[in-house]
Amino acid sequence: MRISEVKKEKISEQILALLYSSFPKLLFTSHIAREIARDEEFVKSLLHSLKKKNLITEIKKNKKGVIYLRRTRWKLGEEAYKAYKGYQKF
């Protein structure tokens, strides 16, 4: 089954809203997938497309600076955060 580009955009908006609501906390891919009730691999592909658009940032190290081998954390990019913050004021 294929998902249309419009639906992918809406799901991407849900991801951005989730990352905005948890800012500055970093979320793992599995947590994002669980919150929006989607498959992890599908969410991972959407996250990478959002990363290419510079809307989110990928974090591959933990707090101690050790590189994750199989996990990735995500946060909302600064520009996207400012855009959401400005949108929320109205």
FENLIN-V964636 format. One record per residue. RES is the residue in one letter. PSI is psi in whole degrees, 0 to 359 (NA if undefined). OMEGA is omega in whole degrees, -180 to 180 (999 if undefined). BURIAL is 1 if it has 16 or more other C-alpha atoms within 10 Angstrom, else 0. Layout:
res=RES psi=PSI omega=OMEGA burial=BURIAL
res=RES psi=PSI omega=OMEGA burial=BURIAL
This chain:
res=M psi=137 omega=180 burial=0
res=R psi=147 omega=177 burial=0
res=I psi=132 omega=-177 burial=0
res=S psi=159 omega=180 burial=0
res=E psi=326 omega=179 burial=0
res=V psi=316 omega=180 burial=0
res=K psi=324 omega=176 burial=0
res=K psi=321 omega=178 burial=0
res=E psi=320 omega=179 burial=0
res=K psi=320 omega=178 burial=0
res=I psi=322 omega=176 burial=1
res=S psi=322 omega=176 burial=1
res=E psi=323 omega=177 burial=0
res=Q psi=319 omega=179 burial=0
res=I psi=314 omega=179 burial=1
res=L psi=320 omega=179 burial=1
res=A psi=320 omega=178 burial=0
res=L psi=315 omega=179 burial=1
res=L psi=326 omega=177 burial=1
res=Y psi=317 omega=-178 burial=1
res=S psi=337 omega=-180 burial=0
res=S psi=4 omega=-178 burial=0
res=F psi=136 omega=6 burial=0
res=P psi=10 omega=179 burial=0
res=K psi=140 omega=179 burial=0
res=L psi=137 omega=-178 burial=1
res=L psi=140 omega=174 burial=1
res=F psi=157 omega=179 burial=0
res=T psi=317 omega=-178 burial=1
res=S psi=323 omega=179 burial=1
res=H psi=318 omega=179 burial=0
res=I psi=315 omega=-180 burial=1
res=A psi=320 omega=180 burial=1
res=R psi=319 omega=-178 burial=0
res=E psi=323 omega=-179 burial=0
res=I psi=6 omega=176 burial=0
res=A psi=55 omega=178 burial=0
res=R psi=163 omega=178 burial=0
res=D psi=140 omega=-178 burial=0
res=E psi=318 omega=-179 burial=0
res=E psi=322 omega=177 burial=0
res=F psi=315 omega=179 burial=0
res=V psi=320 omega=179 burial=1
res=K psi=319 omega=178 burial=1
res=S psi=322 omega=177 burial=0
res=L psi=321 omega=178 burial=1
res=L psi=319 omega=179 burial=1
res=H psi=325 omega=177 burial=0
res=S psi=324 omega=176 burial=0
res=L psi=326 omega=177 burial=1
res=K psi=320 omega=178 burial=1
res=K psi=331 omega=179 burial=0
res=K psi=4 omega=-180 burial=0
res=N psi=33 omega=177 burial=0
res=L psi=333 omega=179 burial=1
res=I psi=165 omega=-179 burial=1
res=T psi=136 omega=179 burial=1
res=E psi=131 omega=179 burial=1
res=I psi=119 omega=-177 burial=1
res=K psi=6 omega=180 burial=0
res=K psi=150 omega=176 burial=0
res=N psi=185 omega=-176 burial=0
res=K psi=334 omega=-180 burial=0
res=K psi=358 omega=179 burial=0
res=G psi=7 omega=179 burial=0
res=V psi=132 omega=-178 burial=0
res=I psi=132 omega=175 burial=0
res=Y psi=139 omega=178 burial=0
res=L psi=322 omega=-174 burial=0
res=R psi=5 omega=-176 burial=0
res=R psi=160 omega=176 burial=0
res=T psi=139 omega=175 burial=1
res=R psi=155 omega=-176 burial=1
res=W psi=148 omega=173 burial=1
res=K psi=158 omega=179 burial=1
res=L psi=137 omega=178 burial=1
res=G psi=157 omega=-177 burial=1
res=E psi=316 omega=-179 burial=0
res=E psi=318 omega=179 burial=0
res=A psi=322 omega=179 burial=0
res=Y psi=315 omega=179 burial=1
res=K psi=321 omega=179 burial=0
res=A psi=315 omega=178 burial=0
res=Y psi=318 omega=-179 burial=1
res=K psi=318 omega=178 burial=0
res=G psi=325 omega=179 burial=0
res=Y psi=325 omega=-177 burial=0
res=Q psi=340 omega=-178 burial=0
res=K psi=336 omega=-177 burial=0
res=F psi=NA omega=999 burial=0
